[in-house]
Amino acid sequence: MKIKIKAALLLSLLFTFSCTDLSEDLYDRVEDDDFGTTPNEIEALVGGAYSSLRGFSDGISNSFPTCEYVFFLNEVASDEATIPTRGTDWYDGGRYQQVQTHTWDASNGMILSAWRYCYSGIAKINAIIYQIDKSGLSAEAKVPIYAELKSIRAYYYYLLLDMFGNVPIVTNFEEQSLPSNSSRQEVYDFVESEWLDALPHLRPNVVYSKFTKNVVYGLLARLYLNSEAFVGTARWQDCINMCQNITGYSLTTDFFANFATTNQTSSEIILSIPYDSNAGTVGNYLSSMSCHYLHRFTVSATGDYPWSANGICGQPGLYSSFQDTDKRKKCMIEGDQINLATGSVIIMDSGQPLTYTEDIVNFTDAKQNEGVRLGKYEIKAGEKWERDHDWVLMRYSEILMMQAECYVRLGSPDLAAPFVQQITSRAGTEMPATIDLAFIDKELLREFTFEGRRRTDNIRFGTFFQPWWQKGATPASRAIYPIPTTVLATNSNLVQNPGY
């Protein structure tokens, strides 16, 4: 039974599915209704939906949520990170400078990467649902499988809601007509209904890296937290209600245990994307995108560490926003970088010491050592280019901070205190005398630095539209990105987002 190529594939520019779990079998045809009746067959199909979360790389783009370009897009558009041009390095047609200055256009390759990441995942899940439809499973047995798959698909649509707003909703794998835009409200309603409909059929217990009730409660809380920014309707109490349904998690004593190579043992991680280089997973090499070319000698005396590209780093002001007592400050690499073989500071090709500085004097012609580097995830000798730590999508600390923020917005900052206390106590910082939105905003910055979520916080707090380093005031229309030029060219039914 041949599977039809549908409009979503055209819309997403003929995505490859890029399976990165070498142990899973993916099927491009269904022979008869005997298929899909064994646990291994079902696990293989559903596993394909999870592997899609790792993204892919092809001749058009690098669409990885962990580093290039999806991660870059959300980080560099925020007040957290930057990719300065260093000589001839990291210019790439000005795409990073555009995002830094909020002057992007619809031809920016990072915006296309984010679009393709989401729609390739959606297309893959639609194909898997089609295969489950045609399998020999009973209608009753299909229900929890559909719930899990549709929850993952709704996660992709949540990302599209956040980044693009008015996007096509495609759920039928056999649909061959080119889709039109749905409004941002329609996409919001779709995401909410998919998750609410799935909840009764999802597993109630803690299952690492799977879409369970806890995960969907957390994602619904995230949806409601940003509801006012997305569709103009505040839902602070709904966010609190979803958070209070989550059980089975606790903060780790060591903040950095969440970002260790073996972070799958963390009691705090609610949702992650698993990686294992031995299984052939790809796309997880963020530290190599950040550190200086010679940084490997700070990790291994023999330089036995993957090459680094000297790119993304912290914006000026980020490092100094942390108190010196704040344990989380170590998520950034700053200062002299010592060669383990010599015990001396590494000397760059320019003859200058490799000393990472917070300041970046000239954004369009930065020095090689300027900018603090991303060191949140464990870096150690012997690692391969593809790292083995799992990528964190949601932690229990986010559940605590969402409740704190909502109580402040509802006018009850005293109710926020117990949640904030848990965060600051672990960090080694003091509770403020008054918990207000300004504090919440900065605490979110400190707690979730380099986790790929700061742009959304900036928009919710309104700071996104204010001038900051290397950018002026941002028009309200840029709260969402434009639909990529190449996508519009393949589908005449789509209308560009307002302001572009």
N, C-alpha and C positions, 0 to 999 in steps of 0.2 A: 504494500500500500504506500505509494510514493507520497511524500510530504510536499505540499505546495510551497513555493516561495511566495511570501506575502508582502503586503505593503510596508509593514514595519521594517523588513529587511532593506527595501528600497530607501525608506526614510532614514535609516541608519547607515546608508551608504554601503550596503552589502557586507555587513559585519561578518568576520569569522568568529566562531564561538570560543576559541582560545581556551579549551579545557586545559587546566594546569595540574590536575590530579591524575597522575599516570595510572593509578589503580582503578579508575572508574571506566566503565564501558558506556559510551554514548551511541545511540542508535539513530540512524537517519531514515529508517523505514520500519514499519511495523508489518510483519508477515501475516500474523493471525491473532486471534484473541487469546491464544495461549501465552503470549508474551505478557510479562508484568505480573505474574502470579507468585513469584518467589521473592523472599525478602532481599536476596542479593540483587535481583533485577530492579526492584523498587528503590533500593538504596543507591544503585548506580544512577538511576534517573534523577532522583532528588539530589544526589550529590552533585550533579551537573549544575543545578540551580545555585548551590552554595559556591562551587568553584568559580562561577561567573563573577562573584563579588571581588575576586582578585584583579579583574580587569584584563587587559590584553595590550599587545603592541603589534603594529603592522606597518605597512608602508605609508599609512596616512597619519597615524598618531600613536603616541604612548598614552594609553588610557588607564593609568594605575592610580587607585585611590590612596596609595601609600607613598607616592613620590611624584612621578611625572604623569600627566600634566594636571590631572584632576586635583591632586593635593596642592600643587603649585597655585592653581587658580584661586582656590578658597583662602589660602594663606596669604598670598601676595596682595590680594584685594583688601585684606584686613589691616589692622594697625599692629600686626604681630611680626610678620616676616617680609623679606624683600629678596629679590634676585638682582643685585646691581650688575651693571656691565663692567667687566674687568678687562680693559684693553679691548681685544677682539673677542674675548670669551663672553658668552651669555648675552649676546645681542639678539641673534636669531630673528632678524627682521623687526625688532622692537617690540615683540610680543610681551616681554616681561615689563618693559617700561610702560607700555599701554596699561597693563593691569595695575601697576604700582600707582600711576597717576590718574586712574579711573577714566581713561580716555580710550578704552577698547572699542573696537568695531566688530561687526559680524564676521569678519574674515580672520579673526585671531584664532590661531591653532589650538590654544588651550581651551577656548570655549567649545570648539568642535570636539575636542577630546572628551570633555565632560558630557556633552550630548550623546556621543557615541558610546561612552561607558554605560550610560543608563539604558539606552535603547537596545544595545547589544544584549544586556542582561535580560531585559523585558522580552526580546525576541526569543532568547534561549528558553526562558521559563514558559512562554506561550507554546513553544514546540514540545516541551516536556509535558505540559498539561494535555496537549493533544494526544501524546502517546499514552498517557494514563487513561484518557477517554477511551482509547481503542484497545486497552488492555483487557485481560480476562478477569480483572478484579471485580468483586461485587460492588454495587452502588454504595453499600454501607462502608466497605473497606476503603473506598476512594475518598470519603469525606475528610478524614484527618490529613490525608496527603494533599488534597486540594487546599486545605486551610494553611498548611505550611508553605506550599508553593506560592499561593496568592499573597501571603504575608511578606515573602521575600520580594515578590513583584511590586507590592505596594511600597516597599522601602525604596525601590528605584523611582517610583512615581513621587514619593516624598522628596527625594533629591531634585527631581525635575520641578516640582512645585516650588521648592526653595530657590533654585537657580534660574529657572526659565519662566515659571508661572503658567503661561497659556500654551499648553502643549497638547498634542494628540493623545488620546487614550485608546490604545490598541490591545485588545484582549483575545481576539479570535485568530488563531494561527492560520485558518483557511481564508480569512478576509483578503481579497485581492485589490479592492479599490483603495485609492490613496486617501488617507484620513485628513480631516480638517482640525484646526485648533479647538480644544476645549478651553473654556475660561478658567482662570485661576481658581475661582470658587468651585467650579465643577471638578477640577483636579483635586482640590482639598476635600470635597465631599466624597469623591471616589476613594481616596486614600483612607479616610476615616471609616467609611462603610466596609471596605475590604478587611481592615483590621478588627473592627467590631464584630463582623460576621464570622471571622476566623476564631476569635477568642474561645468560644465554647468547645472547640474541637482541637485545641492545641494542648500539648503536654503541660501539666501544672508544675512539674518538678524542675529543678535546676539541671539543665543539660548543656554542657559547655558548647558554645559556638553554634547552637541551633535556635531557630525561631520558636520559642515557647511562649506560654502565657506571660511570663515575667518580661520577656523581651518586647512583646507587643504592648504590654502596659506601659513600658518605658518609652516606646516609640510614640504611642498615643499622647503621653505626657509631653513629649518633645513637640508634637504637632500642636497641642493646645497652648503650650508656652509661647509658640510663635504665631498663634492664630491671629492676633491683632495685626501683626506685621504682614501676614500672608493675605488675609481677607477682610481686615478691619473690624473683626469681632473678638473682643478679649474673652478668654476662657481660663482665667487664673485658677478658679476653684476646681474646674474639671481637671486641670493639670495636677493639682494636689491630690485629687481623688484617685487618679491613675497611679501616682507615685505610691500611695498608701496601700495599693494592692500588691506591691512587689515584696516578696519574701525570699529568704535563703541566702542573702548576700551581706557582706560586712566590709568595712574598710580594712585594707591590709595595714599592718603595723608599719612596714617599710613602704613608703610611697613608690619607690622605684622597683619594687617587686612586680608591679603591674607592667613593667617595661623590660623585664629581664628576658634572657633568651628562653627560659623555661616559664614564661608568664602564664602558661595554661593552667598552672596550679593556683593562680590568684583567687582569693575569695571575693574579690571586688569586681571582676570583669563580668559584665552581663552579656555582652555580645562582642565577638571578635571575628577576624578573618584568619583562619589557621594557615601557617606556612611551615614547610619542611623542605629544605633544599634537596634532601636525599630522595624525595618523592617527585622532584621536578617542578615545584612551585616557582613562579616568577613574579617579579614586580615589587620586591620588598628590599630596597637598597637605599633607603633615605639618607643614612649617614654618609654614604658615598656621594650623594648629590650636594652635600653641605661642606664637608671638611676640605682643607687645603690639600693639594697634590701630595705634599710630603708628610701629611698628618699620620700616615701609616707608621712612621718611626716612633710616634708616641704610644703606639699600641704594641708594637713588636720591635725588638732590637735589630732584627734582621729585615724589617719591612715586610714581614709575612702577613700582609693584610691587603684587601682589595684596593685598587686605585681609587682616588677621590677626585671629584670634578670641580670643587671650589665654587659652588653656586649659592644656593639658598641659605640665608642667615637671618638673624634677628634684626628688626628695625632698631635704629637708635632710640633709646628710651625704654626699651623692653627690659634689658638686663637690670638697669638701675631702678626699675619699678618694684623689684623684689627687695625686701629687707635682707640684710646680711645673715640674719638668723634663720631665714626661710630655707628649709631643706630643699625645697623644690627649685631653688636657684641653680642647682647643679644640673638642671636639664639643659643648660647652656654651657658651652665650652668657651672660656675667656682667658686672656692673659698669655704668658709665655708657654710655648709648647716644647717640651723637653725630649730630646733624642735619647731613647733608652740605652742606646749603645755607647754614647759618649757622656751622658749626664749633663750636656749643655743644651742651650736653646737651639732649635733647628734654624739653619740659615737658608733663606729662600734664594732663588736664582738671582734676585736683584742685589744680594749681599746683605739684605736687611733681616733682622730676626723675625721668626714666625711668632708674632705676638698678636693674638686676636683682640681687636679693639671694639668697643661698643659703637663708637662714632664711625660714620661713613661720610667722608668729606665731600666727595663728588660721586653722586649716584650713577652718572653715565660714564665715569672713568675711575672706578674705585680701585684702591690698592688691593693686592692679593690677600693681605692679612686683615682687611677691614670687615667688621661684622662678627658678632658672636655666633658660634655654630650650634647646630641642632644636635644635642647629645642626650635626648631623653631616653631613647632605647639603648639598651646595653651594647657597648662596643668592646670587643675583646679579640685577642690574637687567635689566629687559626680560622676565623670566619671566612666564608666564601662571599662572593659578590651578592648572591641571594641569601638573605639572612633567615634565621630560623625562629625568631620571636614572632608571635602572633600579633596582628595589627588590631589595636583596641578601637572599637566603635562606640561602646557605651560602658561606663563604669558606675558603680554604686554611688560614688561621690557626685555624679551628675544628678542622681535622684535626690540626694540631699540638697544640692544647690538649687534645683528647680523648685523644691518646696520653699526654701528660704526666700527666693526671689518672689514667688507668688504671694507669700504672706506679706512681704514688704509692699508689693503693689496693691494688696487688698487693705493696706493700712494697719497691719498688725505686726510690726517689726519685732515685738517681743516674742511672738511665736516662731520667728525665723531663727532666734538665737541658738536653740539646741542643735539645729542642723549645721549652722555655721561653726559652732563650737567644735564639732567633730572634725571639720576640715582644718581649722586653724590650729587645733591641738596637735594634729599629726604633723602639720607643716612646721611647727615650732614658732608660730607667730601669735601675737596677742589679739584678742577679740577687740573690736572697736567699741567705743562708748555708745555709739549710735550705728545701727545697721540700716543703711539707706541704699538706694539704687546705685549711687556712685561707688560705694564700697562693693556691692554685689558685682558690678561690672568689672572692677579691677580684680576681684577675687576669682572670677571666672577666667580672666586672662592668666592669672598665676597658676591656677589649678590645671588648666587644660592647654597650656602652651604647647604649640606644635602638634596638636591632635586633629587639625584639619577642620575646626568648627568655629573659628573666631569670626569669620565674615558674618555668619548668621547672628551671632551675639551683637556685633557692631550695628547691624541693621535694626535689631529689636530695641536696642538702647538709643538709637538715633545718631550715634557718633559716626556712623558710616558716611553721613551726609555732610559732616563738618570738616573743615580743613585740618590736615595733619601733615606729617613729614612727607615732602615731595608731592603733595596734592592739594588742590584748592577745594572749594565746596563742590559736593557731588549732587547732581540733579536726582530728584526722587525716582525718576524713571529707571535709574541704574541700580535700583534694588534688585532687579532681575537682569539677566544677560539677554542679548539678542539671540534669535534663532540663527544658527550659522548659515552663512551665505550658500555654501554648497548644499545644505539641506533644502533651503528654499528653491534652489535650482532644480532639485529632483522632484519637488512636489508643489505644483502650482496651487493646490488647495490651502496651503499654509499662508498665514498673514503674519508679517513681522511684528514683534512686540512694540508698543508705543515708545516713541523717543529715539528710535533707531531708523 
